[in-house]
Amino acid sequence: MPIKSLIAAILLIPAILCADGSSVWAASPAGKIANAYPEHPAFPHEVIIVDAGHGGVDGGTSFQNILEKDINLAIAQKLFMLLRSQGYDAVLNRTADYALSDDNHWLRSSSRHKRDLAQRKELSHQLPTLIVVSLHVNWGRNTSKNGALVLHQNEGRSALLADSIQQQLNPLYQTKGSIRLGSPFYLLNQVKDPAVIVETGFLSNAADRAMLCNRRGQLKIAQAIANGINYYLTAI
């Protein structure tokens, strides 16, 4: 599909309104995992796992009635479509607003948060995984702080992936952000394959918020991440 047609198709998908009148892409109906091989039990190729952070009872950070989980899902869906249009095998770990902990019946833990994180990690163990890209939204007490931040594992391939994505995101926010080691984060510690966490902007910053809640802004963010992924995969 030509890129102009793809962009038009993405932007035509129904949206839900944020508090400021802008919009995020509405969650698709039922279906736990969107993948490139729905009719085959085994994946013949390594896949890119797109992790839409939070979901369900876990809304993540918020501003008024704008919830991080909705923004994460909206950008993740766009990123998934862009990667598929570029010929990559991709998996989206949630296609609607629900907590992944609801699917976790194998871990005996009273902590919903731990079950949620373990379920996200388990997907990379069950599928032949190329990379994992986890999408989140940042928050800061200083409302002037803005821009994207990519966190990486203590591992060279992860750092290269993070830098490739960071360099594509910086121009969107007119920043010179640098990648950081995400040593405290469960997902980065538990996933064996190259993985990064992309903080796509600050919900606490008005300019970032406007981009995060706007369909065209979300598409620009998704495109930048896809470009970074493509650069990393073609450079290694």
Buried (B, 14 or more C-beta within 10 A) or exposed (E): EEEEEBBEEBBEBEBEEBEBEBBBBBBBEEEEBBBBEEEEEEBEEBBBBBBBBBBBEBBBBBBEEBBBBBBBBBBBBBBBBBBBBBEBBBBBBBBBBBBBBBBBEEBEEEEBEBBBBBBBBBBBEEBEBBBBBBBBBBBBEEEEBBBBBBBBBEBEBBBBBBBBBBBBBBEBBEBEBEBBBBEEBBBBEBBEBBBBBBBBBBBBBEBBBBBBBBBEBBBBBBBBBBBBBBBBBEEE
